[in-house]
Amino acid sequence: MNASNLDQLPTADLQQRAFTLARDRRDWRFFIELFRHTPTALEAEDIDPDVSEIGVAIDDLLSIWREATKGDWGSAEPLARAAFIDYVQQHGTADESTS
């Protein structure tokens, strides 16, 4: 599936595909980068700025993200969509990027 086809998908579908791939690949850096670019994360007082340098479990990180953002990307949605599309294209197999 090419970028323009992926761009037609709703953000929630893109997020699910990218998150599934990243979780399967244990790619916690992908989640850290997304989380750091959300407006809520930038405003949160309890976020350790060096969190990417410690071995944070992906499920814990996703839980923090969901709590902080309530699942809403807000003004960061265009950046998130681009990151999801890029990630699916780079790391997905034909089956994963078209399902």
C-alpha positions as CSV (number, residue, x, y, z in Angstrom):
1,M,0.0,0.0,0.0
2,N,1.5,3.3,-1.0
3,A,1.5,6.6,0.9
4,S,-1.5,8.0,-0.9
5,N,-3.5,4.9,-0.1
6,L,-2.5,5.0,3.5
7,D,-3.3,8.7,3.7
8,Q,-6.9,7.8,2.9
9,L,-7.2,5.8,6.1
10,P,-8.6,7.4,9.3
11,T,-6.0,8.3,11.9
12,A,-7.2,5.6,14.2
13,D,-6.5,2.9,11.6
14,L,-3.1,4.3,10.9
15,Q,-2.3,4.4,14.6
16,Q,-3.4,0.8,15.1
17,R,-1.2,-0.4,12.2
18,A,1.8,1.5,13.3
19,F,1.4,0.6,17.0
20,T,0.9,-3.1,16.2
21,L,4.1,-3.1,14.1
22,A,6.1,-1.1,16.7
23,R,4.9,-3.3,19.5
24,D,5.8,-6.5,17.6
25,R,9.2,-5.1,16.8
26,R,9.6,-3.9,20.4
27,D,10.4,-0.4,19.0
28,W,10.0,1.7,22.1
29,R,11.8,4.6,20.5
30,F,9.0,5.0,18.0
31,F,6.5,5.4,20.9
32,I,8.9,7.8,22.8
33,E,9.2,10.0,19.8
34,L,5.4,10.1,19.2
35,F,4.7,10.8,22.8
36,R,7.2,13.6,23.1
37,H,5.6,15.4,20.2
38,T,2.1,15.5,21.6
39,P,1.0,18.9,23.1
40,T,-0.1,17.1,26.3
41,A,3.3,15.5,26.8
42,L,5.0,18.8,26.4
43,E,2.8,20.3,29.1
44,A,2.9,17.4,31.6
45,E,4.9,18.1,34.7
46,D,5.6,14.5,35.6
47,I,7.4,13.5,32.4
48,D,11.1,12.7,32.8
49,P,12.9,14.3,29.9
50,D,15.4,11.4,29.9
51,V,12.8,8.7,29.6
52,S,14.2,7.5,26.3
53,E,17.4,6.6,28.0
54,I,15.8,4.1,30.4
55,G,14.2,0.7,29.6
56,V,10.6,1.7,29.8
57,A,8.2,-1.1,28.8
58,I,6.1,-0.3,25.7
59,D,2.9,-1.1,27.5
60,D,3.7,1.2,30.3
61,L,4.6,4.0,27.9
62,L,1.4,3.5,25.9
63,S,-0.6,3.6,29.2
64,I,1.1,6.9,30.0
65,W,0.4,8.2,26.5
66,R,-3.3,7.2,26.7
67,E,-3.7,8.8,30.1
68,A,-2.0,12.0,29.0
69,T,-3.7,12.5,25.7
70,K,-7.0,10.7,26.3
71,G,-6.3,9.2,22.9
72,D,-6.6,12.5,21.1
73,W,-3.7,13.8,19.1
74,G,-5.0,17.3,18.9
75,S,-2.7,19.7,17.0
76,A,-0.1,16.9,16.7
77,E,-2.4,14.8,14.5
78,P,-0.8,15.7,11.1
79,L,2.6,14.9,12.6
80,A,1.3,11.6,14.0
81,R,-0.4,10.6,10.7
82,A,2.8,11.2,8.8
83,A,4.8,9.2,11.4
84,F,2.3,6.3,11.2
85,I,2.4,6.3,7.4
86,D,6.1,6.4,7.3
87,Y,6.4,3.6,9.9
88,V,4.0,1.3,8.2
89,Q,5.7,1.8,4.8
90,Q,9.2,1.3,6.3
91,H,8.5,-1.7,8.6
92,G,5.3,-3.4,7.4
93,T,5.2,-6.4,5.2
94,A,2.8,-6.3,2.2
95,D,0.2,-8.2,4.4
96,E,0.6,-5.8,7.3
97,S,0.4,-2.6,5.3
98,T,-2.6,-3.7,3.3
99,S,-4.8,-5.4,5.9
